[in-house]
Amino acid sequence: MKLLLPAAVVLAVFAAAQADLFRWSVLEFVPGSLQTGGLTLANFRAALAPQYLGAIRDTVLPSTSTQA
């Protein structure tokens, strides 16, 4: 029971970091400015562009394979 509070703090910090990362991933990047644009899904579309699909496949396939 003593370790419940520190574990909850660690989880809260991790969740806050993940939420901030997601927030930045859906904002439009404005080159040459410290301001961000509106909400967009273009960042996700760019990450799924054909030139990156091979790298994604090469990462996902070995992580899902099982060894006997």
CNS distance restraints for C-alpha pairs under 8 A (distance, minus, plus):
assign (resid   3 and name CA) (resid   7 and name CA) 6.16 0.50 0.50
assign (resid   4 and name CA) (resid   8 and name CA) 6.07 0.50 0.50
assign (resid   5 and name CA) (resid   9 and name CA) 6.21 0.50 0.50
assign (resid   6 and name CA) (resid  10 and name CA) 6.23 0.50 0.50
assign (resid   7 and name CA) (resid  11 and name CA) 6.18 0.50 0.50
assign (resid   8 and name CA) (resid  12 and name CA) 6.05 0.50 0.50
assign (resid   9 and name CA) (resid  13 and name CA) 6.20 0.50 0.50
assign (resid  10 and name CA) (resid  14 and name CA) 6.15 0.50 0.50
assign (resid  11 and name CA) (resid  15 and name CA) 6.00 0.50 0.50
assign (resid  12 and name CA) (resid  16 and name CA) 6.08 0.50 0.50
assign (resid  13 and name CA) (resid  17 and name CA) 6.21 0.50 0.50
assign (resid  14 and name CA) (resid  18 and name CA) 6.21 0.50 0.50
assign (resid  15 and name CA) (resid  19 and name CA) 6.07 0.50 0.50
assign (resid  16 and name CA) (resid  20 and name CA) 6.17 0.50 0.50
assign (resid  17 and name CA) (resid  21 and name CA) 6.17 0.50 0.50
assign (resid  18 and name CA) (resid  22 and name CA) 6.19 0.50 0.50
assign (resid  19 and name CA) (resid  23 and name CA) 6.10 0.50 0.50
assign (resid  20 and name CA) (resid  24 and name CA) 6.27 0.50 0.50
assign (resid  21 and name CA) (resid  25 and name CA) 6.24 0.50 0.50
assign (resid  22 and name CA) (resid  26 and name CA) 6.58 0.50 0.50
assign (resid  23 and name CA) (resid  27 and name CA) 6.71 0.50 0.50
assign (resid  25 and name CA) (resid  43 and name CA) 6.52 0.50 0.50
assign (resid  25 and name CA) (resid  44 and name CA) 7.74 0.50 0.50
assign (resid  26 and name CA) (resid  39 and name CA) 5.52 0.50 0.50
assign (resid  26 and name CA) (resid  40 and name CA) 5.31 0.50 0.50
assign (resid  26 and name CA) (resid  41 and name CA) 5.89 0.50 0.50
assign (resid  26 and name CA) (resid  42 and name CA) 7.94 0.50 0.50
assign (resid  26 and name CA) (resid  43 and name CA) 6.82 0.50 0.50
assign (resid  26 and name CA) (resid  44 and name CA) 7.99 0.50 0.50
assign (resid  27 and name CA) (resid  36 and name CA) 6.37 0.50 0.50
assign (resid  27 and name CA) (resid  37 and name CA) 6.14 0.50 0.50
assign (resid  27 and name CA) (resid  38 and name CA) 5.75 0.50 0.50
assign (resid  27 and name CA) (resid  39 and name CA) 4.72 0.50 0.50
assign (resid  27 and name CA) (resid  40 and name CA) 5.77 0.50 0.50
assign (resid  28 and name CA) (resid  36 and name CA) 5.79 0.50 0.50
assign (resid  28 and name CA) (resid  37 and name CA) 4.57 0.50 0.50
assign (resid  28 and name CA) (resid  38 and name CA) 5.60 0.50 0.50
assign (resid  28 and name CA) (resid  39 and name CA) 6.05 0.50 0.50
assign (resid  28 and name CA) (resid  40 and name CA) 5.81 0.50 0.50
assign (resid  28 and name CA) (resid  42 and name CA) 7.81 0.50 0.50
assign (resid  28 and name CA) (resid  43 and name CA) 7.77 0.50 0.50
assign (resid  29 and name CA) (resid  36 and name CA) 5.51 0.50 0.50
assign (resid  29 and name CA) (resid  37 and name CA) 6.15 0.50 0.50
assign (resid  30 and name CA) (resid  34 and name CA) 7.60 0.50 0.50
assign (resid  30 and name CA) (resid  35 and name CA) 6.71 0.50 0.50
assign (resid  30 and name CA) (resid  36 and name CA) 5.76 0.50 0.50
assign (resid  30 and name CA) (resid  37 and name CA) 6.26 0.50 0.50
assign (resid  41 and name CA) (resid  45 and name CA) 6.47 0.50 0.50
assign (resid  42 and name CA) (resid  46 and name CA) 6.00 0.50 0.50
assign (resid  43 and name CA) (resid  47 and name CA) 6.27 0.50 0.50
assign (resid  44 and name CA) (resid  48 and name CA) 6.41 0.50 0.50
assign (resid  45 and name CA) (resid  49 and name CA) 6.40 0.50 0.50
assign (resid  47 and name CA) (resid  52 and name CA) 6.56 0.50 0.50
assign (resid  48 and name CA) (resid  52 and name CA) 6.21 0.50 0.50
assign (resid  48 and name CA) (resid  53 and name CA) 6.11 0.50 0.50
assign (resid  49 and name CA) (resid  53 and name CA) 6.50 0.50 0.50
assign (resid  50 and name CA) (resid  54 and name CA) 7.52 0.50 0.50
assign (resid  52 and name CA) (resid  56 and name CA) 6.32 0.50 0.50
assign (resid  53 and name CA) (resid  57 and name CA) 6.04 0.50 0.50
assign (resid  54 and name CA) (resid  58 and name CA) 6.05 0.50 0.50
assign (resid  55 and name CA) (resid  59 and name CA) 6.19 0.50 0.50
assign (resid  56 and name CA) (resid  60 and name CA) 6.10 0.50 0.50
assign (resid  57 and name CA) (resid  61 and name CA) 5.87 0.50 0.50
assign (resid  58 and name CA) (resid  62 and name CA) 6.85 0.50 0.50
assign (resid  59 and name CA) (resid  63 and name CA) 6.61 0.50 0.50
assign (resid  60 and name CA) (resid  64 and name CA) 6.32 0.50 0.50
assign (resid  61 and name CA) (resid  65 and name CA) 6.34 0.50 0.50
